[in-house]
Amino acid sequence: MKIYPLRISIDSKGNVLEVELNNGERWKVKGECLRCGKCCERGVCQSYDHEVLNGKVVAKCSAQWGKPWQCKIFPTNPYDEKERPEGCGYNWEKI
């Protein structure tokens, strides 16, 4: 059986807080974006750019009106490791 999100709880900024999966499990998103840009590079993101901050190259979203929806709701499935690139600052905690 493919496991996928049924409900996604988001905060006032549209960021994912918690997901409920079709198998009945609930997971909480932990951590934060490290601005590595790996998730942006994987998809076809026309807003992706980068900048140098404190001597380190970091991802920069060039979207004029805030982060695109698909970025705000990242990540959405704790079982889909392909979704979350190596070194991503987000982790999952089972509730």
N, CA and C atoms as an extended XYZ file, in Angstrom:
285
Properties=species:S:1:pos:R:3:atomname:S:1:resname:S:1:resid:I:1 pbc="F F F"
N         0.848       -1.187        0.000 N   MET     1
C         0.000        0.000        0.000 CA  MET     1
C         0.891        1.247        0.000 C   MET     1
N         0.612        2.158       -0.888 N   LYS     2
C         1.344        3.426       -0.937 CA  LYS     2
C         0.874        4.300        0.219 C   LYS     2
N         1.818        4.880        0.927 N   ILE     3
C         1.499        5.750        2.063 CA  ILE     3
C         1.591        7.196        1.598 C   ILE     3
N         0.553        7.952        1.878 N   TYR     4
C         0.504        9.351        1.464 CA  TYR     4
C        -0.234       10.183        2.507 C   TYR     4
N        -0.019       11.496        2.530 N   PRO     5
C        -0.684       12.372        3.508 CA  PRO     5
C        -2.172       12.532        3.215 C   PRO     5
N        -2.989       12.421        4.266 N   LEU     6
C        -4.425       12.705        4.154 CA  LEU     6
C        -4.728       14.126        4.598 C   LEU     6
N        -4.105       14.533        5.706 N   ARG     7
C        -4.296       15.885        6.242 CA  ARG     7
C        -2.944       16.497        6.548 C   ARG     7
N        -2.812       17.774        6.237 N   ILE     8
C        -1.586       18.509        6.527 CA  ILE     8
C        -1.963       19.733        7.356 C   ILE     8
N        -1.411       19.842        8.565 N   SER     9
C        -1.640       21.019        9.408 CA  SER     9
C        -0.528       22.020        9.135 C   SER     9
N        -0.918       23.269        8.910 N   ILE    10
C         0.065       24.304        8.612 CA  ILE    10
C        -0.074       25.468        9.596 C   ILE    10
N         1.002       26.256        9.721 N   ASP    11
C         0.955       27.430       10.587 CA  ASP    11
C         0.449       28.639        9.785 C   ASP    11
N         0.425       29.794       10.408 N   SER    12
C        -0.114       30.995        9.764 CA  SER    12
C         0.702       31.443        8.547 C   SER    12
N         1.953       30.981        8.441 N   LYS    13
C         2.788       31.318        7.290 CA  LYS    13
C         2.686       30.269        6.189 C   LYS    13
N         1.945       29.196        6.451 N   GLY    14
C         1.782       28.144        5.454 CA  GLY    14
C         2.797       27.025        5.550 C   GLY    14
N         3.612       27.002        6.599 N   ASN    15
C         4.612       25.952        6.770 CA  ASN    15
C         3.998       24.720        7.438 C   ASN    15
N         4.447       23.541        7.028 N   VAL    16
C         3.914       22.283        7.558 CA  VAL    16
C         4.299       22.106        9.020 C   VAL    16
N         3.304       21.772        9.858 N   LEU    17
C         3.543       21.478       11.275 CA  LEU    17
C         3.417       19.989       11.557 C   LEU    17
N         2.414       19.372       10.925 N   GLU    18
C         2.066       17.991       11.237 CA  GLU    18
C         1.333       17.376       10.053 C   GLU    18
N         1.490       16.060        9.859 N   VAL    19
C         0.749       15.360        8.816 CA  VAL    19
C         0.075       14.128        9.396 C   VAL    19
N        -1.085       13.808        8.853 N   GLU    20
C        -1.765       12.552        9.161 CA  GLU    20
C        -1.762       11.743        7.878 C   GLU    20
N        -1.259       10.494        7.973 N   LEU    21
C        -1.115        9.654        6.797 CA  LEU    21
C        -2.312        8.728        6.618 C   LEU    21
N        -2.444        8.152        5.424 N   ASN    22
C        -3.570        7.258        5.139 CA  ASN    22
C        -3.503        5.950        5.921 C   ASN    22
N        -2.381        5.665        6.595 N   ASN    23
C        -2.285        4.467        7.439 CA  ASN    23
C        -2.644        4.765        8.899 C   ASN    23
N        -3.094        6.016        9.173 N   GLY    24
C        -3.528        6.404       10.508 CA  GLY    24
C        -2.444        7.035       11.369 C   GLY    24
N        -1.197        6.982       10.928 N   GLU    25
C        -0.114        7.568       11.711 CA  GLU    25
C        -0.124        9.091       11.609 C   GLU    25
N         0.343        9.727       12.697 N   ARG    26
C         0.509       11.182       12.705 CA  ARG    26
C         1.967       11.486       12.977 C   ARG    26
N         2.524       12.436       12.246 N   TRP    27
C         3.922       12.814       12.360 CA  TRP    27
C         4.031       14.322       12.487 C   TRP    27
N         4.994       14.756       13.297 N   LYS    28
C         5.259       16.173       13.494 CA  LYS    28
C         6.571       16.522       12.790 C   LYS    28
N         6.588       17.649       12.099 N   VAL    29
C         7.810       18.110       11.429 CA  VAL    29
C         8.685       18.828       12.450 C   VAL    29
N         9.951       18.452       12.502 N   LYS    30
C        10.918       19.064       13.416 CA  LYS    30
C        12.035       19.679       12.580 C   LYS    30
N        12.763       20.604       13.164 N   GLY    31
C        13.908       21.190       12.488 CA  GLY    31
C        13.542       22.441       11.716 C   GLY    31
N        14.442       22.838       10.846 N   GLU    32
C        14.224       24.062       10.070 CA  GLU    32
C        14.986       23.980        8.753 C   GLU    32
N        14.642       24.863        7.862 N   CYS    33
C        15.307       24.935        6.569 CA  CYS    33
C        16.730       25.463        6.777 C   CYS    33
N        17.692       24.764        6.200 N   LEU    34
C        19.089       25.166        6.297 CA  LEU    34
C        19.529       25.975        5.074 C   LEU    34
N        18.599       26.228        4.182 N   ARG    35
C        18.830       26.998        2.957 CA  ARG    35
C        19.927       26.386        2.088 C   ARG    35
N        19.946       25.046        2.011 N   CYS    36
C        20.942       24.379        1.169 CA  CYS    36
C        20.543       24.420       -0.304 C   CYS    36
N        19.241       24.508       -0.599 N   GLY    37
C        18.765       24.598       -1.974 CA  GLY    37
C        18.622       23.265       -2.683 C   GLY    37
N        18.933       22.154       -2.007 N   LYS    38
C        18.870       20.846       -2.658 CA  LYS    38
C        17.449       20.486       -3.090 C   LYS    38
N        16.463       20.843       -2.278 N   CYS    39
C        15.080       20.539       -2.653 CA  CYS    39
C        14.635       21.416       -3.834 C   CYS    39
N        15.154       22.633       -3.903 N   CYS    40
C        14.827       23.542       -5.019 CA  CYS    40
C        15.435       23.032       -6.318 C   CYS    40
N        16.664       22.535       -6.234 N   GLU    41
C        17.379       22.072       -7.417 CA  GLU    41
C        16.749       20.819       -8.010 C   GLU    41
N        16.121       19.985       -7.178 N   ARG    42
C        15.523       18.731       -7.652 CA  ARG    42
C        14.338       18.965       -8.554 C   ARG    42
N        13.527       19.937       -8.204 N   GLY    43
C        12.321       20.211       -8.984 CA  GLY    43
C        12.598       21.262      -10.042 C   GLY    43
N        11.549       21.625      -10.722 N   VAL    44
C        11.678       22.676      -11.719 CA  VAL    44
C        11.213       23.959      -11.048 C   VAL    44
N        12.113       24.571      -10.310 N   CYS    45
C        11.771       25.785       -9.580 CA  CYS    45
C        12.366       26.988      -10.288 C   CYS    45
N        11.519       27.842      -10.782 N   GLN    46
C        11.992       29.018      -11.499 CA  GLN    46
C        12.310       30.162      -10.549 C   GLN    46
N        12.023       29.983       -9.266 N   SER    47
C        12.305       31.022       -8.277 CA  SER    47
C        13.623       30.786       -7.556 C   SER    47
N        14.271       29.643       -7.819 N   TYR    48
C        15.508       29.297       -7.111 CA  TYR    48
C        16.673       30.163       -7.578 C   TYR    48
N        17.405       30.652       -6.608 N   ASP    49
C        18.621       31.411       -6.860 CA  ASP    49
C        19.531       31.147       -5.661 C   ASP    49
N        20.692       31.746       -5.613 N   HIS    50
C        21.577       31.583       -4.460 CA  HIS    50
C        22.293       32.896       -4.193 C   HIS    50
N        22.826       32.987       -2.977 N   GLU    51
C        23.582       34.162       -2.573 CA  GLU    51
C        24.673       33.725       -1.604 C   GLU    51
N        25.639       34.572       -1.384 N   VAL    52
C        26.699       34.289       -0.414 CA  VAL    52
C        26.357       35.037        0.866 C   VAL    52
N        26.277       34.279        1.963 N   LEU    53
C        25.928       34.843        3.258 CA  LEU    53
C        26.958       34.361        4.272 C   LEU    53
N        27.697       35.278        4.872 N   ASN    54
C        28.757       34.921        5.829 CA  ASN    54
C        29.750       33.931        5.229 C   ASN    54
N        30.097       34.126        3.964 N   GLY    55
C        31.074       33.279        3.298 CA  GLY    55
C        30.563       31.930        2.848 C   GLY    55
N        29.261       31.689        2.970 N   LYS    56
C        28.672       30.406        2.609 CA  LYS    56
C        27.609       30.627        1.533 C   LYS    56
N        27.585       29.766        0.516 N   VAL    57
C        26.568       29.862       -0.523 CA  VAL    57
C        25.279       29.236        0.018 C   VAL    57
N        24.201       29.997        0.018 N   VAL    58
C        22.907       29.516        0.516 CA  VAL    58
C        21.834       29.743       -0.543 C   VAL    58
N        20.757       28.984       -0.439 N   ALA    59
C        19.645       29.122       -1.370 CA  ALA    59
C        18.897       30.415       -1.104 C   ALA    59
N        18.349       30.959       -2.147 N   LYS    60
C        17.578       32.193       -2.047 CA  LYS    60
C        16.369       32.060       -2.957 C   LYS    60
N        15.210       32.328       -2.414 N   CYS    61
C        13.991       32.281       -3.209 CA  CYS    61
C        13.760       33.663       -3.806 C   CYS    61
N        13.670       33.706       -5.114 N   SER    62
C        13.479       34.991       -5.779 CA  SER    62
C        12.008       35.250       -6.117 C   SER    62
N        11.112       34.445       -5.552 N   ALA    63
C         9.682       34.655       -5.801 CA  ALA    63
C         9.283       36.033       -5.274 C   ALA    63
N         8.589       36.795       -6.088 N   GLN    64
C         8.244       38.170       -5.744 CA  GLN    64
C         7.210       38.267       -4.625 C   GLN    64
N         6.316       37.317       -4.523 N   TRP    65
C         5.205       37.423       -3.572 CA  TRP    65
C         5.259       36.358       -2.498 C   TRP    65
N         6.441       35.980       -2.052 N   GLY    66
C         6.575       34.964       -1.010 CA  GLY    66
C         6.868       33.598       -1.603 C   GLY    66
N         7.152       32.649       -0.719 N   LYS    67
C         7.509       31.307       -1.162 CA  LYS    67
C         6.369       30.656       -1.931 C   LYS    67
N         6.672       29.938       -3.022 N   PRO    68
C         5.638       29.183       -3.740 CA  PRO    68
C         5.013       28.125       -2.832 C   PRO    68
N         3.761       27.762       -3.104 N   TRP    69
C         3.004       26.810       -2.283 CA  TRP    69
C         3.747       25.495       -2.096 C   TRP    69
N         4.305       24.930       -3.159 N   GLN    70
C         4.984       23.635       -3.037 CA  GLN    70
C         6.182       23.693       -2.106 C   GLN    70
N         6.763       24.876       -1.937 N   CYS    71
C         7.880       25.041       -1.009 CA  CYS    71
C         7.389       25.180        0.427 C   CYS    71
N         6.281       25.888        0.605 N   LYS    72
C         5.737       26.077        1.953 CA  LYS    72
C         5.320       24.756        2.572 C   LYS    72
N         4.791       23.846        1.757 N   ILE    73
C         4.295       22.592        2.319 CA  ILE    73
C         5.343       21.481        2.314 C   ILE    73
N         6.598       21.830        2.123 N   PHE    74
C         7.680       20.845        2.157 CA  PHE    74
C         8.158       20.659        3.588 C   PHE    74
N         8.436       19.496        4.050 N   PRO    75
C         8.189       18.161        3.508 CA  PRO    75
C         6.807       17.674        3.919 C   PRO    75
N         6.266       16.674        3.230 N   THR    76
C         4.913       16.207        3.551 CA  THR    76
C         4.797       14.723        3.871 C   THR    76
N         5.827       13.926        3.624 N   ASN    77
C         5.696       12.489        3.847 CA  ASN    77
C         6.961       11.909        4.478 C   ASN    77
N         6.891       11.468        5.741 N   PRO    78
C         8.080       10.930        6.417 CA  PRO    78
C         8.594        9.632        5.797 C   PRO    78
N         7.773        8.929        5.023 N   TYR    79
C         8.191        7.672        4.407 CA  TYR    79
C         8.824        7.869        3.040 C   TYR    79
N         8.769        9.061        2.508 N   ASP    80
C         9.322        9.331        1.187 CA  ASP    80
C        10.678       10.009        1.335 C   ASP    80
N        11.720        9.207        1.494 N   GLU    81
C        13.059        9.749        1.696 CA  GLU    81
C        13.587       10.457        0.453 C   GLU    81
N        13.044       10.120       -0.723 N   LYS    82
C        13.457       10.821       -1.939 CA  LYS    82
C        13.020       12.270       -1.886 C   LYS    82
N        11.931       12.538       -1.141 N   GLU    83
C        11.416       13.894       -1.032 CA  GLU    83
C        12.370       14.799       -0.247 C   GLU    83
N        13.007       14.230        0.760 N   ARG    84
C        13.867       15.010        1.654 CA  ARG    84
C        15.330       14.712        1.348 C   ARG    84
N        16.041       15.666        0.732 N   PRO    85
C        17.427       15.417        0.336 CA  PRO    85
C        18.363       15.187        1.522 C   PRO    85
N        19.474       14.510        1.253 N   GLU    86
C        20.525       14.278        2.247 CA  GLU    86
C        20.985       15.614        2.827 C   GLU    86
N        21.072       15.700        4.147 N   GLY    87
C        21.526       16.923        4.795 CA  GLY    87
C        20.436       17.948        5.049 C   GLY    87
N        19.197       17.611        4.733 N   CYS    88
C        18.068       18.520        4.962 CA  CYS    88
C        17.899       18.759        6.461 C   CYS    88
N        17.537       19.976        6.847 N   GLY    89
C        17.373       20.322        8.257 CA  GLY    89
C        16.064       19.862        8.870 C   GLY    89
N        15.153       19.327        8.041 N   TYR    90
C        13.869       18.849        8.558 CA  TYR    90
C        13.963       17.386        8.949 C   TYR    90
N        13.289       17.024       10.044 N   ASN    91
C        13.189       15.648       10.509 CA  ASN    91
C        11.740       15.395       10.900 C   ASN    91
N        11.450       14.140       11.223 N   TRP    92
C        10.088       13.751       11.598 CA  TRP    92
C        10.073       13.163       12.998 C   TRP    92
N         8.989       13.390       13.716 N   GLU    93
C         8.771       12.796       15.035 CA  GLU    93
C         7.365       12.199       15.028 C   GLU    93
N         7.269       10.907       15.325 N   LYS    94
C         5.969       10.236       15.346 CA  LYS    94
C         5.204       10.697       16.586 C   LYS    94
N         3.932       11.027       16.393 N   ILE    95
C         3.088       11.496       17.499 CA  ILE    95
C         2.294       10.325       18.055 C   ILE    95
